[in-house]
Amino acid sequence: MPYVIAEPCINVKDKACVEVCPVDCIYEGPDMLFIHPDECIDCGACEPVCPVKAIFAEDEVPEQWKKFTDMNKQFFKDNPGVQPAKK
């Protein structure tokens, strides 16, 4: 089950999560970072380093931020060929 980046990341885009991701599945969007749901290996390395606590396992996303699960998926449908965020 992939991890999801939610609302606290908007306009923050701290890349501590990018630094620790072993598979480079975190991508930068215009206002926030996104985790590719097909590339995430569910290692959890990103979650504890997020300074704004925006990263959740897909089944643990708080109710008020559930829409971010679909937003993460849609980002990759809308942006084919996007490159991972740079470390």
C-alpha positions, 0 to 999 in steps of 0.5 A, spaced: 500 500 500 503 506 497 504 512 502 500 519 500 502 526 501 496 530 504 495 538 505 500 540 510 505 539 504 502 545 500 506 550 499 512 547 503 515 542 499 520 540 504 524 535 500 527 531 506 522 525 504 526 525 497 532 524 500 530 518 504 526 515 498 530 508 496 526 508 489 525 515 487 518 515 487 517 522 490 515 527 485 514 535 485 508 538 483 506 546 482 504 546 490 506 540 493 510 533 492 506 527 490 508 519 491 507 515 485 502 510 487 505 504 482 512 506 484 512 506 492 514 500 495 511 502 502 518 502 506 515 508 510 522 511 510 519 518 508 513 518 513 518 520 519 522 525 516 516 529 514 517 536 518 510 538 517 507 530 518 503 530 511 505 523 509 500 517 511 500 510 509 494 510 504 489 506 509 491 511 514 490 518 511 485 522 516 478 523 513 479 530 512 485 529 507 482 523 504 481 527 497 489 527 497 489 519 495 485 521 489 489 527 487 496 523 488 494 518 483 491 524 478 497 528 478 501 522 475 495 521 470 495 528 468 503 529 468 505 523 464 513 523 463 514 527 469 521 526 473 522 524 480 524 530 485 531 532 485 535 530 491 
